[in-house]
Amino acid sequence: MEDDEPSDYYELEDEPKHFEVFGNKHIEGNAIRQMQMAMQLPIAAYGALMPDAHQGYGLPIGGVLAADNAVDSIWRRHGHWLPHGAEYS
């Protein structure tokens, strides 16, 4: 690991956990793929996509992610997922 990389990161699980999709016919494929990746986080407990969901950064806009023992938004860096602010602690 390089010196400028945070030491706190999550490895993605092999398969995404199930999440609910509301209004599937209106949701972009990229938003679904982003949510699938977010649901591969080991801290992901529950997830859902709302009918207006579209691609965002890390998590789709209109995506909901409930996490076990974690708070705040999730960001992706260097192929790994970080809890927001982890690199500043």
C-alpha positions in Angstrom: 0.0 0.0 0.0 1.3 3.5 -0.9 1.9 6.1 1.8 -0.8 8.4 0.5 -3.5 5.7 0.5 -5.7 5.3 3.6 -5.2 2.1 5.6 -8.9 1.7 6.2 -10.8 0.2 3.2 -13.3 -2.6 2.4 -12.8 -5.4 0.0 -15.9 -6.1 -2.1 -17.7 -9.4 -1.6 -18.0 -11.7 -4.6 -21.8 -11.4 -5.0 -24.0 -8.4 -4.3 -26.7 -8.7 -1.6 -30.4 -8.4 -2.7 -31.8 -4.8 -2.9 -35.3 -3.5 -3.8 -35.9 -1.7 -7.0 -39.0 0.6 -7.4 -39.9 1.6 -10.9 -37.4 -0.6 -12.7 -38.4 0.4 -16.2 -37.3 4.0 -15.5 -33.9 3.3 -13.9 -30.7 3.6 -15.9 -28.5 0.5 -16.2 -25.5 2.3 -14.8 -27.5 3.1 -11.6 -28.4 -0.5 -11.2 -24.7 -1.5 -11.7 -23.6 1.0 -9.1 -26.1 -0.2 -6.6 -25.0 -3.8 -7.2 -21.4 -2.8 -6.5 -22.5 -0.9 -3.3 -24.3 -4.0 -2.2 -21.0 -6.0 -2.4 -19.7 -3.9 0.5 -19.3 -6.1 3.6 -21.1 -3.3 5.6 -24.1 -3.2 3.3 -27.2 -4.5 5.1 -30.2 -3.3 3.0 -30.5 -1.3 -0.2 -33.1 0.2 -2.5 -33.4 2.2 -5.7 -36.2 4.7 -6.1 -38.0 5.2 -9.4 -35.9 8.4 -10.2 -32.5 6.7 -9.5 -29.7 7.6 -11.9 -25.9 7.3 -11.9 -24.1 9.2 -9.2 -20.7 9.0 -7.6 -20.1 5.8 -5.6 -23.9 5.4 -4.9 -26.6 6.2 -7.4 -28.6 9.3 -6.9 -31.9 8.0 -5.6 -30.2 4.9 -4.0 -30.6 4.1 -0.4 -28.0 2.0 1.5 -28.3 0.9 5.1 -25.0 -0.1 6.6 -24.1 -2.3 9.6 -21.9 -0.5 12.1 -21.1 2.4 9.7 -22.3 5.9 9.2 -22.0 8.5 6.4 -21.8 8.2 2.7 -19.6 5.7 0.8 -16.9 6.8 -1.7 -14.8 4.7 -4.0 -11.0 5.2 -4.3 -8.4 3.0 -5.9 -10.8 0.1 -6.5 -11.9 -0.1 -2.9 -14.7 1.4 -1.0 -14.1 3.8 2.0 -16.4 5.3 4.6 -16.5 9.0 3.8 -13.9 10.8 5.9 -11.8 7.7 6.7 -8.8 9.2 5.0 -8.9 12.3 7.3 -9.0 10.5 10.6 
